[in-house]
Amino acid sequence: MRVEFEKNRNRAALYDDKDILVGESTFSVSDTKWIIDHTYVDESLRGKGYASKLVEKIVENARKENVKIIPLCPYAKKEFEKKLEYNDVLFR
């Protein structure tokens, strides 16, 4: 499994060993903010931490690009509530 940040597609994508897309976390771009609007992982892979890795990949790249994040999707919102280390990129 590998997680790729695909800026041109506004997402972090999860690919399996056969290069098949099995999960993604998408975001919309607004000025200097990214709005995480959807996170999905194939049912067979849920509960293994992959959704967290997708959100983490978006956070890493937001830091590099100096943008803030609005976690609109319920999963991303929970991640931001749990992980105080994401506060630096949280839009307030």
Residue frames as qw, qx, qy, qz and C-alpha x, y, z in Angstrom:
[[0.000, 0.888, 0.459, 0.000, 0.00, 0.00, 0.00],
 [0.423, -0.040, 0.000, 0.905, 1.20, 3.47, -0.77],
 [0.046, 0.863, 0.410, -0.292, -0.21, 6.94, -0.24],
 [0.438, 0.213, 0.292, 0.823, 0.43, 9.57, -2.90],
 [0.070, 0.682, 0.266, -0.678, -0.33, 13.28, -2.77],
 [0.383, 0.380, 0.614, 0.576, -1.86, 14.24, -6.12],
 [0.025, -0.463, -0.195, 0.864, -2.16, 18.01, -6.09],
 [0.176, 0.098, -0.525, -0.827, -3.41, 18.17, -9.66],
 [0.424, -0.338, -0.766, -0.344, -6.37, 15.99, -8.59],
 [0.349, -0.520, 0.240, -0.742, -6.82, 17.68, -5.18],
 [0.910, -0.308, -0.077, -0.266, -6.40, 14.49, -3.22],
 [0.201, -0.500, 0.838, -0.085, -4.29, 12.05, -1.30],
 [0.844, 0.168, -0.307, -0.406, -4.73, 8.63, -2.89],
 [0.575, -0.384, 0.713, -0.120, -4.21, 5.13, -1.53],
 [0.690, 0.418, -0.490, -0.331, -3.02, 2.50, -4.01],
 [0.912, -0.266, 0.304, -0.074, -2.70, -1.22, -3.42],
 [0.531, -0.424, 0.622, 0.390, 0.18, -3.42, -4.59],
 [0.523, 0.367, 0.668, 0.381, -1.38, -3.70, -8.07],
 [0.117, -0.058, 0.150, 0.980, -1.62, 0.11, -8.41],
 [0.201, -0.582, -0.682, -0.395, -5.40, 0.07, -7.99],
 [0.152, -0.395, 0.212, -0.881, -6.97, 3.05, -6.22],
 [0.477, -0.361, -0.799, 0.064, -8.47, 1.76, -2.96],
 [0.319, -0.744, -0.450, 0.376, -8.95, 4.99, -1.03],
 [0.326, 0.451, 0.103, 0.824, -8.75, 8.75, -1.20],
 [0.187, -0.710, -0.412, 0.540, -9.16, 11.94, 0.76],
 [0.353, 0.564, 0.378, 0.644, -10.19, 14.88, -1.41],
 [0.214, -0.595, -0.287, 0.720, -10.05, 18.60, -0.85],
 [0.321, 0.845, 0.335, 0.267, -11.36, 21.76, -2.49],
 [0.494, -0.036, -0.072, 0.866, -9.13, 24.79, -2.89],
 [0.054, -0.915, -0.364, -0.167, -10.31, 28.20, -1.71],
 [0.022, -0.948, 0.248, -0.198, -7.82, 31.11, -1.62],
 [0.197, 0.556, -0.751, 0.296, -5.16, 29.96, 0.83],
 [0.604, -0.197, 0.613, -0.469, -7.31, 27.19, 2.33],
 [0.353, 0.069, -0.880, -0.311, -7.91, 23.56, 1.54],
 [0.669, -0.152, 0.279, -0.671, -11.28, 22.12, 2.53],
 [0.016, 0.117, -0.991, -0.056, -11.12, 18.37, 3.14],
 [0.601, 0.042, -0.013, -0.798, -14.54, 17.29, 1.91],
 [0.944, 0.055, -0.119, -0.303, -14.37, 13.51, 1.55],
 [0.092, -0.525, 0.844, -0.060, -12.39, 10.55, 2.85],
 [0.928, 0.090, -0.004, -0.361, -12.97, 7.01, 1.65],
 [0.080, -0.458, 0.884, 0.060, -11.18, 3.68, 2.04],
 [0.611, 0.023, -0.691, -0.385, -12.33, 0.41, 0.46],
 [0.778, -0.445, 0.030, -0.443, -14.47, -1.56, 2.89],
 [0.953, -0.008, -0.258, 0.158, -12.01, -4.47, 2.96],
 [0.569, 0.294, -0.329, 0.694, -9.24, -2.17, 4.26],
 [0.314, -0.751, -0.012, -0.581, -11.11, -0.21, 6.90],
 [0.771, -0.629, 0.033, -0.090, -9.86, -0.18, 10.47],
 [0.880, 0.010, 0.004, 0.474, -6.20, -0.43, 9.46],
 [0.363, -0.675, 0.003, 0.642, -5.27, 3.25, 9.73],
 [0.468, 0.255, 0.493, 0.688, -5.25, 4.05, 6.03],
 [0.019, 0.873, 0.395, 0.284, -7.79, 6.88, 6.26],
 [0.460, -0.833, 0.013, 0.309, -5.61, 8.51, 8.90],
 [0.587, -0.207, 0.411, 0.666, -2.60, 8.24, 6.58],
 [0.313, 0.606, 0.504, 0.529, -4.56, 9.95, 3.80],
 [0.190, -0.957, -0.203, -0.084, -5.45, 12.92, 6.01],
 [0.614, -0.615, 0.192, 0.456, -1.88, 13.03, 7.31],
 [0.572, 0.160, 0.446, 0.670, -0.55, 13.27, 3.72],
 [0.108, 0.822, 0.355, 0.432, -2.77, 16.29, 3.04],
 [0.447, -0.884, -0.040, 0.130, -1.63, 17.92, 6.30],
 [0.687, -0.296, 0.292, 0.596, 2.06, 17.36, 5.40],
 [0.419, 0.380, 0.441, 0.697, 1.58, 19.05, 2.03],
 [0.125, -0.919, -0.306, -0.214, -0.47, 21.90, 3.50],
 [0.563, -0.724, 0.082, 0.390, 2.49, 22.65, 5.76],
 [0.595, -0.029, 0.409, 0.691, 4.87, 22.66, 2.77],
 [0.199, 0.533, 0.473, 0.672, 2.59, 25.04, 0.87],
 [0.088, -0.103, -0.378, 0.916, 1.74, 27.19, 3.89],
 [0.427, -0.310, -0.411, -0.744, -2.02, 26.76, 3.61],
 [0.377, -0.114, 0.650, -0.650, -4.68, 26.20, 6.26],
 [0.237, -0.140, -0.918, -0.285, -7.21, 23.36, 6.28],
 [0.593, -0.112, 0.226, -0.765, -10.92, 23.29, 7.01],
 [0.006, 0.049, -0.998, -0.035, -11.76, 19.65, 7.87],
 [0.576, 0.011, -0.061, -0.815, -15.34, 19.47, 6.61],
 [0.713, 0.011, -0.663, -0.226, -15.57, 15.71, 6.10],
 [0.754, -0.584, 0.026, -0.298, -16.61, 13.94, 9.34],
 [0.934, -0.087, -0.120, 0.326, -13.56, 11.66, 9.37],
 [0.480, 0.441, -0.161, 0.741, -11.06, 14.50, 8.86],
 [0.332, -0.721, 0.050, -0.606, -12.84, 16.55, 11.50],
 [0.882, -0.467, -0.028, -0.047, -12.38, 13.73, 14.03],
 [0.817, 0.153, -0.123, 0.542, -8.70, 13.43, 13.08],
 [0.188, 0.603, -0.130, 0.764, -8.16, 17.14, 13.71],
 [0.596, -0.670, 0.033, -0.441, -9.92, 16.88, 17.07],
 [0.951, -0.276, -0.036, 0.135, -7.72, 13.91, 18.10],
 [0.770, 0.092, 0.026, 0.631, -4.39, 15.12, 16.78],
 [0.182, -0.922, -0.115, 0.321, -3.40, 18.41, 18.34],
 [0.486, -0.340, 0.432, 0.679, -0.26, 18.39, 16.19],
 [0.321, 0.493, 0.614, 0.526, -2.53, 19.40, 13.28],
 [0.097, -0.848, -0.376, 0.361, -3.48, 22.69, 14.98],
 [0.272, -0.487, 0.281, 0.781, -0.81, 24.57, 13.03],
 [0.028, 0.047, 0.678, 0.733, -2.70, 24.00, 9.77],
 [0.011, 0.602, 0.792, -0.102, -6.24, 24.26, 11.15],
 [0.023, 0.436, 0.236, 0.868, -8.12, 27.25, 9.77],
 [0.197, -0.498, -0.669, 0.515, -9.70, 29.26, 12.60]]
